[in-house]
Amino acid sequence: MTPTEPSKISDTKYRFDSFTNGHSFTGNKKGRLPAMGWNSWNAFGSGNTEALTKAMADKIVELGLDKLGYKYVVLDDGCYKSEREDGKLANEPVKFPSGFRALSDYVHERGLMFGMYNDIGTNLCAGAQVGTCGFEKTDAKSYVDWGVDFLKIDNCYYLWDNATFSNPENAKYVFAPNLRQIQLKKGEFCILLNADKGFLEGRGASLKDGYVTGIGTFDGTNTGTTPVGPMSSELVFDIEAPETGEYELLVNYATARQNGTGEWLQVATGRGKDTQIFYDNLLPQTDSPESFVNSNPIKITLQAGRNKIRLMNHRRQENTLCSYSAMLEGLNEAKPDHEVLLSLCEWGKTQPQNWGYKVGNSWRILNDITFRVGRDGDPGFGEWTDPGTPSVTSQYNKAVIMDEFAGLDKGWNDPDMLMVGMKGMTTQMSQTHFTMWCMMNSPLMLGLDLRRVTKGDELYNIIANADLIALNQDPLGIQAKRIFTTSTNGNNDTPITNSDKAYITDCNRVDILAKPLADGSLALSFFNLSQEKKTGNFSADLSLIKNFLGNKLPADFYEASTFSVKNLWTGEKTENTSGTFCVNSLVACGNSTFRITPLEK
């Protein structure tokens, strides 16, 4: 049954203050490298069929891609009946006449793994009214019965956020009301504090005309907001309480149902495991976002002396975590020892880099890499550097500074499926795109019609480059770090020194990425993001590498006097005795990528 309000949160493991504790939830297996496989969406959209899926599975085996690590064959949107049958998911009978269990068996018989798709909302993104919301246990049982190994779970029609195709008024759950004043009372003790007497923590909120607005969590669906640093905000008051006990708090507020102003307020004291939440619900609606009224008294407990009263709304993240957790918990109940991999596809909306590790193996960081699906994914002109989300460089620009969130003990940043081989992507673009994803430990999910690939052709030589795949699947599991960029700080032309954290959207630049590997060697990539050839002395020496990677590389690496250098696209091997690794020319949208191994001290 579809719920009518967000879950009541009684377990602190779902709370914002638990996001940094490093604890993942039961059933979410860690130590898994980025997923590799094929997904139906970019090539076929909702037009995928059982026959096409079988053809793709056969082609993976025929091309030997399975031996390189491409294991998952994933059905995306468009595979279900548009409505449930007796409350359960059912196969679309024309496109998938044999049913999902039979298709799963077909995939498994070829030594591959079977993946499916759903959504935490009421509907799937293509419209079918079969989202998991309220049906998590039922659907989990179906997925276990069908032998599903991988679940991609989307975020359309979500009830508790103004997500894609959701009611815009759902913003009422996402943001706190505008806050102008608080009053605190106990017996004869009474204080009245205006909003400007508190202080704002995090970012996103601001003081405007005497009240605070914008308390909530940044929407990360689109470009423009860095993923590094605090993603949400709170209004905090320092209170000196005369004695320990229960106090009455009145909050002077005004509501709306729009970005920046909502109706949901959380009131808390303490931090981390000491957090106590005294109010966590909608406040009554007011006439306008500037029609301020007092709340009913909220009972809170304070200690004698200094206290921090936190006014906040972290429900955008907490609700989404709860919704994804419901599916994980359903799988745990259906099959306690399941190995199902969860691919969270909420497009970075709720900053999943903060909490996604708890429930998933990977989490999308932006909206879709292309919106032109079902035509073999033809991305059209401009999707190499489109300033919005549907481009290779937009996805890269965000993912490249997110290395701190990835790892074997966490999971992987997902800048979406590969556009390698799609019409509009040149061979050079595809090669560099593939390299970026390998260096950043992104899932490698092919999105093209594999029937267009022949063993030994240009496309095959990209997706089957074993040296590049080895970087993505390296057992050390460390995402590459950007250690240099030619981009500069605005108008003053000074070099960017924090290249591993700077969110840069101007693609007229060259980046250098460094990735430690399990055998003590280093992968070093030089990327030209522009669509013009770049020449110059692009270099990284041992001191620069050590400055960013430190002990992630063994001391022997920095002490070596000679290095073996292998170009991972040409296969050429050279020796380097200078400890400085450089490239003087990069073609448009090009890259040079090397595996550097110390030989002797």
Backbone hydrogen bonds, N-H to C=O, Kabsch-Sander energy under -0.5 kcal/mol:
donor,donor_aa,acceptor,acceptor_aa,energy
10,S,8,K,-0.8
12,T,10,S,-0.5
14,Y,11,D,-1.7
15,R,12,T,-1.6
18,S,15,R,-2.1
19,F,16,F,-1.7
21,N,18,S,-1.6
24,S,22,G,-0.6
25,F,358,K,-2.8
28,N,25,F,-2.1
29,K,27,G,-1.1
31,G,408,L,-2.6
37,G,444,L,-2.4
38,W,72,Y,-3.0
39,N,446,L,-2.5
40,S,74,V,-1.7
44,F,40,S,-2.4
45,G,40,S,-0.6
45,G,41,W,-2.5
47,G,44,F,-2.4
48,N,45,G,-1.0
50,E,95,K,-3.1
53,T,49,T,-2.3
54,K,50,E,-2.4
55,A,51,A,-2.1
56,M,52,L,-2.2
57,A,53,T,-2.3
58,D,54,K,-2.6
59,K,55,A,-2.1
60,I,56,M,-2.3
61,V,57,A,-1.7
62,E,58,D,-2.8
63,L,59,K,-2.6
64,G,61,V,-1.1
65,L,60,I,-1.9
66,D,60,I,-1.0
68,L,65,L,-0.9
69,G,66,D,-1.2
70,Y,65,L,-2.1
71,K,36,M,-1.8
71,K,69,G,-1.1
72,Y,36,M,-2.3
73,V,113,M,-2.8
74,V,38,W,-2.8
74,V,72,Y,-0.6
75,L,73,V,-0.5
75,L,115,G,-2.5
76,D,74,V,-0.5
81,K,90,A,-2.6
85,E,88,K,-2.7
86,D,84,R,-0.6
88,K,85,E,-1.9
92,E,79,C,-2.5
96,F,92,E,-2.6
99,G,96,F,-1.2
103,L,99,G,-1.6
104,S,100,F,-2.7
105,D,101,R,-2.4
106,Y,102,A,-2.0
107,V,103,L,-2.3
108,H,104,S,-2.7
109,E,105,D,-2.6
110,R,106,Y,-0.6
110,R,107,V,-0.9
111,G,108,H,-2.2
112,L,107,V,-1.8
113,M,71,K,-3.1
115,G,73,V,-2.9
116,M,150,F,-2.5
118,N,152,K,-2.2
120,I,154,D,-1.9
122,T,157,Y,-1.8
124,L,128,A,-2.7
127,G,124,L,-1.9
129,Q,82,S,-2.5
130,V,128,A,-1.8
131,G,122,T,-2.1
132,T,119,D,-3.0
133,C,121,G,-1.7
135,F,132,T,-3.4
139,D,135,F,-3.0
140,A,136,E,-2.6
141,K,137,K,-1.9
142,S,138,T,-1.7
143,Y,139,D,-2.7
144,V,140,A,-2.3
145,D,141,K,-2.4
146,W,142,S,-2.2
147,G,144,V,-1.2
148,V,143,Y,-2.6
149,D,114,F,-3.6
150,F,114,F,-1.2
151,L,341,L,-3.0
152,K,116,M,-2.6
153,I,151,L,-0.6
153,I,343,S,-2.4
154,D,118,N,-3.1
154,D,152,K,-0.5
157,Y,164,T,-2.8
158,Y,155,N,-0.7
161,D,158,Y,-0.8
163,A,161,D,-1.8
166,S,163,A,-2.2
170,N,167,N,-2.5
171,A,168,P,-1.6
172,K,169,E,-2.0
173,Y,170,N,-2.1
174,V,170,N,-0.6
174,V,171,A,-0.6
175,F,171,A,-1.7
176,A,215,I,-2.6
178,N,254,A,-2.5
179,L,212,V,-2.3
180,R,252,N,-2.6
181,Q,252,N,-1.1
182,I,193,L,-2.5
183,Q,250,L,-2.4
184,L,191,I,-2.4
185,K,248,E,-2.4
186,K,189,F,-2.4
189,F,186,K,-2.3
191,I,184,L,-2.1
193,L,182,I,-2.7
195,A,180,R,-2.1
195,A,210,G,-0.5
197,K,194,N,-2.2
198,G,195,A,-1.6
199,F,236,V,-2.6
201,E,234,E,-2.5
203,R,232,S,-1.5
204,G,205,A,-0.5
206,S,213,T,-2.4
208,K,206,S,-0.5
208,K,211,Y,-3.8
211,Y,208,K,-2.1
212,V,179,L,-3.1
213,T,206,S,-2.5
214,G,260,G,-2.1
216,G,214,G,-0.6
218,F,231,M,-2.7
220,G,218,F,-0.7
220,G,349,K,-1.5
225,T,222,N,-0.5
226,T,224,G,-0.5
233,S,216,G,-1.3
234,E,201,E,-1.7
235,L,311,L,-2.6
236,V,199,F,-2.6
236,V,234,E,-0.6
237,F,309,I,-2.3
239,I,237,F,-0.6
239,I,307,N,-3.4
241,A,239,I,-0.8
241,A,305,G,-3.2
245,G,302,L,-2.3
247,Y,300,I,-3.4
248,E,185,K,-2.8
249,L,247,Y,-0.5
249,L,298,I,-2.5
250,L,183,Q,-2.9
252,N,181,Q,-3.1
252,N,250,L,-0.5
253,Y,251,V,-0.7
253,Y,293,V,-2.9
254,A,178,N,-1.7
256,A,262,G,-0.8
258,Q,261,T,-2.2
261,T,258,Q,-2.1
262,G,176,A,-1.8
263,E,172,K,-2.3
264,W,172,K,-1.5
264,W,175,F,-1.3
265,L,263,E,-0.5
265,L,281,N,-2.5
266,Q,312,M,-2.9
267,V,279,Y,-2.3
268,A,310,R,-2.2
269,T,276,Q,-2.1
270,G,308,K,-0.6
274,D,271,R,-2.2
275,T,272,G,-1.7
276,Q,269,T,-2.8
278,F,267,V,-2.9
278,F,276,Q,-0.6
279,Y,267,V,-1.4
281,N,265,L,-1.8
283,L,263,E,-2.7
291,S,288,S,-1.7
292,F,290,E,-1.0
293,V,253,Y,-2.6
295,S,251,V,-2.0
298,I,249,L,-2.6
299,K,297,P,-0.5
300,I,247,Y,-2.4
302,L,245,G,-2.4
305,G,241,A,-2.8
307,N,239,I,-2.8
309,I,237,F,-2.6
309,I,307,N,-0.5
310,R,268,A,-3.5
310,R,308,K,-0.6
311,L,235,L,-2.9
311,L,309,I,-0.5
312,M,266,Q,-2.5
312,M,310,R,-0.5
313,N,233,S,-0.5
317,Q,314,H,-0.6
318,E,314,H,-2.3
319,N,315,R,-3.0
320,T,316,R,-1.0
321,L,317,Q,-2.5
322,C,318,E,-2.4
323,S,319,N,-2.2
324,Y,320,T,-2.3
325,S,321,L,-2.6
326,A,322,C,-1.7
327,M,323,S,-0.9
328,L,324,Y,-1.7
329,E,325,S,-3.1
330,G,326,A,-1.8
331,L,327,M,-2.4
332,N,328,L,-2.4
333,E,329,E,-1.9
334,A,330,G,-2.4
335,K,331,L,-2.8
338,H,335,K,-2.2
341,L,149,D,-2.4
343,S,151,L,-3.2
343,S,341,L,-0.6
344,L,342,L,-0.7
344,L,362,S,-2.5
345,C,153,I,-2.8
348,G,364,R,-0.7
349,K,346,E,-2.1
351,Q,348,G,-1.6
354,N,351,Q,-2.1
356,G,352,P,-3.9
358,K,355,W,-1.9
359,V,356,G,-1.3
360,G,356,G,-2.8
361,N,342,L,-2.7
362,S,342,L,-1.1
363,W,412,W,-1.9
364,R,344,L,-2.5
365,I,414,D,-1.7
367,N,221,T,-1.9
373,V,371,F,-1.1
374,G,41,W,-0.6
374,G,42,N,-1.0
375,R,42,N,-0.5
376,D,43,A,-2.3
377,G,42,N,-0.9
378,D,375,R,-0.9
380,G,423,K,-0.8
383,E,380,G,-0.9
386,D,382,G,-0.7
391,S,389,T,-2.7
392,V,383,E,-1.6
393,T,384,W,-2.1
395,Q,391,S,-1.7
396,Y,392,V,-2.5
397,N,393,T,-3.1
398,K,394,S,-1.1
399,A,395,Q,-2.5
400,V,396,Y,-2.8
401,I,398,K,-1.2
402,M,399,A,-2.0
405,F,402,M,-1.7
406,A,403,D,-1.3
407,G,411,G,-2.2
410,K,407,G,-1.7
411,G,407,G,-1.1
412,W,361,N,-1.5
414,D,363,W,-2.5
418,L,445,M,-2.3
422,M,419,M,-2.1
425,M,422,M,-2.4
426,T,424,G,-0.6
430,S,426,T,-2.7
431,Q,427,T,-2.4
432,T,428,Q,-2.3
433,H,429,M,-2.9
434,F,430,S,-2.5
435,T,431,Q,-2.0
436,M,432,T,-2.8
437,W,433,H,-2.1
438,C,434,F,-2.1
439,M,435,T,-2.7
440,M,436,M,-2.1
441,N,438,C,-1.2
442,S,437,W,-2.4
444,L,35,A,-2.5
445,M,443,P,-0.9
446,L,37,G,-3.1
446,L,444,L,-0.7
450,L,448,L,-0.9
452,R,449,D,-2.0
453,V,450,L,-1.7
457,D,454,T,-2.6
461,N,457,D,-2.6
462,I,458,E,-0.9
462,I,459,L,-0.7
463,I,459,L,-2.4
464,A,460,Y,-2.3
465,N,462,I,-1.5
466,A,464,A,-1.2
469,I,465,N,-2.5
470,A,466,A,-2.1
471,L,467,D,-0.7
471,L,468,L,-0.9
472,N,468,L,-1.5
473,Q,469,I,-2.5
474,D,471,L,-1.0
477,G,474,D,-1.6
479,Q,477,G,-0.5
480,A,439,M,-2.4
481,K,514,A,-2.8
482,R,400,V,-0.6
483,I,481,K,-0.6
483,I,512,I,-2.4
484,F,512,I,-1.2
486,T,510,V,-2.2
489,N,494,T,-2.6
490,G,488,T,-1.3
492,N,489,N,-1.4
493,D,490,G,-0.7
494,T,489,N,-0.5
496,I,487,S,-1.0
497,T,495,P,-0.7
499,S,497,T,-0.8
501,K,498,N,-2.1
502,A,498,N,-1.8
504,I,502,A,-0.9
507,C,505,T,-0.7
509,R,507,C,-1.9
511,D,527,F,-2.2
512,I,484,F,-2.6
513,L,525,S,-2.6
514,A,481,K,-2.6
515,K,523,A,-2.6
517,L,521,S,-2.1
520,G,517,L,-1.9
522,L,596,I,-2.4
523,A,515,K,-2.7
524,L,594,F,-2.5
525,S,513,L,-2.5
526,F,592,S,-2.6
527,F,511,D,-2.8
527,F,525,S,-0.5
528,N,590,G,-3.0
529,L,509,R,-1.9
529,L,527,F,-0.7
530,S,509,R,-0.7
534,K,586,L,-3.0
536,G,584,N,-2.2
538,F,536,G,-1.1
538,F,583,V,-2.3
539,S,537,N,-0.7
540,A,581,F,-2.2
542,L,579,G,-1.1
545,I,541,D,-2.4
546,K,542,L,-2.7
547,N,543,S,-2.0
548,F,544,L,-1.3
549,L,545,I,-2.9
550,G,546,K,-1.8
552,K,549,L,-2.5
553,L,550,G,-1.3
557,F,554,P,-1.5
558,Y,554,P,-0.9
559,E,555,A,-1.6
560,A,556,D,-0.9
560,A,557,F,-0.8
561,S,600,E,-3.2
562,T,600,E,-1.5
563,F,576,N,-2.5
564,S,597,T,-3.1
565,V,563,F,-0.5
565,V,574,T,-3.2
566,K,564,S,-0.5
566,K,595,R,-2.2
567,N,565,V,-0.5
567,N,572,E,-2.9
568,L,566,K,-0.6
568,L,593,T,-2.8
571,G,567,N,-2.4
574,T,565,V,-2.6
576,N,563,F,-2.6
581,F,540,A,-2.7
582,C,580,T,-0.5
583,V,538,F,-2.6
586,L,534,K,-2.9
589,C,530,S,-2.5
590,G,587,V,-2.1
592,S,526,F,-1.8
594,F,524,L,-2.6
595,R,566,K,-2.2
596,I,522,L,-3.6
596,I,594,F,-0.6
597,T,564,S,-2.8
597,T,595,R,-0.6
599,L,562,T,-3.2
600,E,562,T,-1.0
